[in-house]
Amino acid sequence: MKRSLLMILLLLSFSLPASAKQPNILFCMADDWGWPHAGAYGDPVVKTPTFDRLAREGILFEHAYVSSPSCTPSRGAILTGQWHWRLEGAGNLWSVFPDKFTTYEDLISQAGYATGHSGKAWGPGRPETKERQLAGKRYKSFQQFLAEKESDQPFCYWLGSSDPHRPYKAGSGAASGMKIEDVPLPACYPDSDVIRSDIADYYFEVQRFDSLVGKAIQSLEENGQLENTLILMTGDHGMPFPRCKSNLYDIGTRVPLAIRWGDKIKPGRVVTDFVSTTDFAPTFLEAAGLPIPAEMTGRSLMPLFNSDRSGRVQKNWNSILVGKERHVPSQEAPDMGGYPSRGLRNDDYFLIVNFKPDRWPNGTPDYQKAALPGTWYGDTDNGPTKTYIIANMDRDSEHRRAYELCFGKRPEVELYDLSMDPQQVENVADHPDYEKVRRELVAELMARLKESGDPRVIDSDIDFDSYPYLGGGPKHPDAGKK
């Protein structure tokens, strides 16, 4: 397997002081769990005692964002500590992860850490070299990993799960005791108990993931390793609902994040600095006493850990980038492209630039013309909320508005004034009062993307739409029928 020259040099130059006690790292990653669906954020229905405990005993992050609201590129960005648009084909869903990209697992395992994972880690997709284990060896459970590793060996473990990814058991949320009428609805949805029940079913799986992490923490307590373990608990992007997953808005890219690390972090803090999940890799490396490769675009979170303050700790950590390339090839044949877009989010505004506004942002409505046969609004997972909004689009103005927000075509530039529109449903990009703000933010976004080496804004021969797609997509109920 190929490895970068930089990685080899780093490993050759690294030596650990004999007296150093390296921390363990437990990285807990849900599948499709978005902000603010946790008790610590004030959600009135979902119960997340494990996440809430980590927040109380560590740091609760108010502004944590993924690189991309799509599973594969989000997870690849975490592993490499780089924006997903720097990862060639791995910037897409269901892709091939190139051997050329070094991961934190490569570096930390070579430095003597025991590594492993259970549940969903990187993917869906495949490594360029089939045998490559991007998140370490797979184990049946975290408990099995602890039992098999050397007792005095520090570890870095990815505790994954398929929760709360669809499909859900219909009515599972209500059956567990949740009051459907208390479920809050995002501003982009019509008032509907069908949608509330669907969200409750999602909550049910969020709670199941919370329980999984709780059992892992119990195992650490029982073997006396809790206080020397850096624990991160988060999700890979927003919930699998229309205008959420695979969309750049907060409900697609903003995720829960709580971090605990014994007495290394002052407990009970709520931090408002903008952080990215690309920051995890450099954080793990610095915590382990390892150098951070120059190609990592993420920033170590250690300055936030070392502070005792809440609120904005680092004054210049006041904005974040997000982006999307191809999720599912869901345009009309023969177009195998995605819906490329980039966003800049700060305290006051959210700017989004859509590079191909002629395309359908969540896939073509006409499954008979889809590039991937039978795919129906392919960038939105099938489920009751999707079906309800599409089936009722002509019912009244409220339902038509919901359909357009979730599935309609979008302009090249979107701008949201968060002081008046925190849920980002009123685009003010063309309003005269925002002309100066729009111009300044577009210039800032493009400059930062250029600095990052984004192929969308530099002279590059990288074409995300040309890379192979290895998976399927959500089908229309009638697809394949004769």
N, C-alpha and C positions, 0 to 999 in steps of 0.2 A: 504494500500500500504506500502510495506517495505521501510525503509529508513536506511541509514547507521548510526551506533552509532556516528561516527564522525560528521555527519550533525546535529544530535540532540544536541551534546555537543556544537557545534558552535553556534547554535541558542539560547541555554540556556545561553551561556556566553556573547552573544552580547547585547550591549545597546548603543544607539546612543545619543551623547550629544545633549541636547535640542537646542543649538545654531547652530548646523550644518545644512547647506543647501545642501541637496544631489542633485546631478545632475540628469537630465533625460538621458536616453540612447535610441538612435534610431539606430537600427542595420538593415542596408539595404542590402539584399542578393539576387543577381541574380542567375538564374539557368543556368549553363553552359556558363558563361561569363569569358573568359580568357584574360591574358596579351598578348600583349600590346594594346588591342583594346579600346583605349580611346584617345581623343584629347590631353590630358595632357601628354601622352606617345609618341606623335608624329605621331599617325596613320593619314594618309592623307585623309581618306574617312569618317570614322564614326564620328558623331557629338555627343559629350557628355558634353553639357554645365553645367549640374548639377555636374557631377563628377569633371570637370575642376574647377568649383567654389570651391568645397570642398578642392581640392588640393591647390588652390591659398590662401584660407583662413585658411588652416591647414597644414597637412603634406601629401606629396605624397610619397608612399613607392615603391622603385624600386625592392625589393626582398621579396615579400610576397608569401608564399606557403601554400597550403592546406596539410592536413595530408594524404589524399587519393584522387585520381582523379575520385571519384565515389560518387554519390549524398548522399546516406544514411550514409556511414562511414564518409564522410567529415563533414556532418552536426552533426552527433553524437559526433565527436571529438570537434567541436565548442562548443556544449552544455556542455560537461563534462570537457573541458580543458585538455583532455588526448589524446595521440596518439590512433588512431582507433584500433590498434592491441591489445590494453588493454581492449577492450570492448566486448570480446567474440563474440557472433553471430552478434552483431551490427557493427562488423568490416567488414561486407559484405553488399552488396546491397540487397534491398527488404527483410529485416530481422526483427527480434523481438528485441526491445530495452529492456534489462533487468531492472527490478525494482531496483536492487541493486546499479545502478549507479546514483549518485547525479548530478544534472545539476545546472548551475548558476541560472536558473529560479527558481528552488526549493528554493535556498538560498535567492535570492533577493526578491522574493515574500513574504517569511516568515518574512523578515525584514521590510515589510510595503510598498514595491513598488507595483504599479499597473502594471500588465504584460498582454501582449496579442500579437497576431500576425494576419496578413492577408496574403493571398497567400500561397506559399509553404514554410513550415518551415522544421521540421525534416521529413525525409522520402525519398523514399517510404518504407513502412513497417508498423508495428504496435507496440505500447507499450505492454509490458508483461501484465500490467493491462490496459484494454481497455480504462478506463475512464481517464487515466493519460494524462494531457495536457503538453507535453514536452516544448512547447514554450509559454505557457499561453493560455488563452481563445481565440478562433477564432473570429475575427470581419470582417465585410464586408469591412471595410476600416480603415485606420489610423485616418481619420477624425471622423468616428463613435466612435472609441476608445477615442479620445480626448473629444468628447462631453459627453460621458457617465461616464468617470472616475471622481473622486473627484477633484475639481479644484486645491487644494493645495497638492495633492498627487504626489510624484515623480513617474516616469514611466520608464519601460524598455520594448521596443516594437520591435518585429521582423517584419520588412516590407519585405515580400517575394514576389516572382513573379515566374511565369512559363517561363518568357522570360529570355534568348533567347533559350530555349529548343526547339528541333524539335517537330513536323514538321513545316516547313515554307510555306508560300504562294509563289509559284515559281514566280520570277520576281518582288517581292515586293521591293527589294532594288533598282533596276533600275527604277521602277515606281515612287519611292519617289524622284528621281532626282540624285541618285548616278551614277558616271561614272564608269562603270564596268572596263574599261581599267586602272583605277587608283588604283584598289584594289591590295594590295601587297599579294603575295603568299608565304607561308612557303616554306623553302628549300626542304622539303620532297615531294613536289607536282610537277607534270609536268606543263608546260605552257598550260593553258586551260581556255577559257572563261566560260566553264561550271562550273568550280570550282570557278572562280572569281564571277560569278553571284550568286552561292550558298553562298559564304561568304558575299556578299552584302545583301542577304536576312537575314542572321544572324545579320549583322550590323543593319538592320532595327529594329529587335527586341531588340537589345542592346539599341538603341535610345528610344524605347518605355519604357524600364525599367528606363532609365535616366530621362524620363519625369515623371514617377511615383514618383521617389524620389524627383524630383523638386517640385511637388505638395505638398508632405509631408513637405518639408522645408518651402514652402510658408505658410502652416498652422501654423507652429511653429512661423514664423515671425508675423503672424496676431494676435496670442494670446500672444506674448511677451515672448515666452519660448526658442527662438533660442539660445541665448547666454549661457543659462544654460543647453544645451543639447549636450552630447557627441554623435557625429554622425559618424558612420562607413559605408562605402559603398564599396562592394566587390562582388566577385562571389564564387561559391562553387568548381569550377575547370575549366579546359580549355574548349574550344568550342567543340561541338559535331560533330567532324570531325575525319577522320582516323589519327592515331598516336597522337591524342590530348586527349580528354576525355578518361579515363580509361588507360592512359599511363603515365609513370613517367617523361617524358621529360618536359622541360619548358612549351611547348604548352599544356601540360596536367595538370601540378601541380602549375604553377605560375599564380597568379591572380592579377588584379588591386586592389589597396587599397588606399583610401584617408580617412583621419580622421580630423574632425574639432571639436573644443571644445572651442568656444568663446575665452576669453583672457587666458584660461588655456594652450593654444598651440600658440606659436609664428607662425604667418602665413608665407606662401611662402617657406616652407622648403621641401627639397627633401632628403630623408633619404635612405641610402644604406644598413643599417643593415638587416640581414636575420631574418625575423619574420615568425611565423606560425599562421594560423587561430586558432590553439589551444591556442594561447595567448589571445584571446578575453575574454574568461570566467574569468581568473584571473584579467584582466584589468577592466572588469565591476565591479567585486567585490571590488577591491581596490578603484576604483573611487567612489563607493557607501559607502566606509568606512567600508567594511566587511572584515573579515579575509579570506585568501585563503586556502582552504583545502590542506592538504599535498599530497593527491593523484593526484592533478592536476600537469601534467607535463609541461604545458604551463607556460610562463613567463609573468608577467604584463608588459605592454608597458609604464607604467608611467615614467620610466627613460628617455624614448625618448620624452614623452610629456613635461617633466620638463626641457629639454635642449633647448637651442636656436640655436643649431648647425645643419647644413646640412651635408651630407656625412655619414661617419661611426661614429656614436655617441658612441656606446658601442663596444670597440675594439674586445671583444671576441664574439660578435654576428656575426660571420663571416662564418657560415655554417648552413645548415638545413637538417633535415631528411624528407623523404617522403616514402610512401609505398602503396602497393595494395594487397588486398586479393581477394575474389571472387566478380566479377562484375555480369556477367550473367553466369550460368552454360552452357558454350558453347563449352566444349570439346566433344569428341566422346563417345557415350554411351559404357559402363555404368559409365564413369568418370564424376561425378558431381562437379568436382573441378574447381577452378579458376586459375589465373596466379599469384601466390604469388611472390612479388618482393619488394625490398627495395632500397632506393637511398640515397646518400650523395652528396649534392651540396654545393660547396663553390665558391669563386671568380674565381678560376682557372680551376676547373675540376668538372665533374659530373660523379659519379660512380654509377652503377646500378648492383645489384646482383639479378639474376632470379633463384629462388629456384627450379623451375620445368621447365627447358629449353626444355624438351621433349614435353611439351604442346604447343598448339597454343596460342600466346600472345593476339590475338584478336578473338579467336574462330575458330573452324574448318571451312574450306571452303565447306565441304560436309554436307549440311543441312539434308540429308537423314540419316546421322549417328549421328546427334547431340543428346546429352543427353537430352536437352530440345527440343522436337520434332519440326522440321522445322526451328530451329534457324540457322541463316546464318551469319558467322563472328560476333557472338553474342555480343562481347564487343565493337562493333562499331555501332552507331546508323545508321539506313538506311537514305539515302539521295542521292542527285545527285552526290556529290563528291565520295562517297563510290562506287556507281554503276559505275561511269566513270572509276575510277582507276582499278576496277576489270575487267570490260568489255574490257579495252584497255591494259591489262598487257603485251600482246605479240606484241603490235604495234611497239615498238622500244625500244632501251636501256634506254631511259629516263623514259618511262612508266613502264618498267620492274623494274627499280630501285625504282620507287615510290611504286609499289606493294609490293616489298620485304621489304621496310622500314615500310610500313603501316600494312602489314598482314603476312609477312614471319616469320618463326621461328627465335629465337634469341639465342645467346650463354649465358652461365651461367653468365659471367661477361661482362659488357659494360663500357667503359671509354671514355669520350669525353674531348678533350683539348679545353677549351672555348676561348682561345686566338686566335685559328685558326678556330674554328668550333662552333660559338656561338649558332647555331641552332641544334647542336647535331645530325648529320647525318653520321659522319665518326668515327666508333668505332676503337680506337687505343689500346684496352686492350691487344692484343697479340703482339703489336709492341715492340721490344727489348728496345727501348729508353724509354719506359714507365713502364718497369718492376718494378722499385723501387717505383714509384708513385702508381702503382696499388696495390702493396703489402701493402704499408702504409695506403692507403685509405680503403682497405678491412678490415685491422686490426682495424682501427678507427671505421668504420661502425659497425662491429660486437661487439666491446666493448660498443658502445653507445646503440645498440639494446639490448644487455644483461643487461645493467644498467637500461634500460626502462622496463624490464620485458617482452620483445617480445617473445611470444611462439615459434616463428620460430628459436630462437637461444638459448633458455633455455630448460631444461628438463620439459616439460609441457604436460598435457593430453588434451590440447585444440586443436581441429581439426576444422579449419575454414570450410573445405569442408563438414563437417558432419551436419552443421546447416541447418535448413529448408530454402528454397528459396520460397518466397511468390508471385513472379511476373512472367512476361513473358519475351520475348526477341524479337529482330528484326528478322522477318521471311523472308525467301526466297520468291520471288514473286510467285513461283510455289508451295510453301508448302501448302498442303491440297487439291491440285487439283487432280482429278482422270483421 
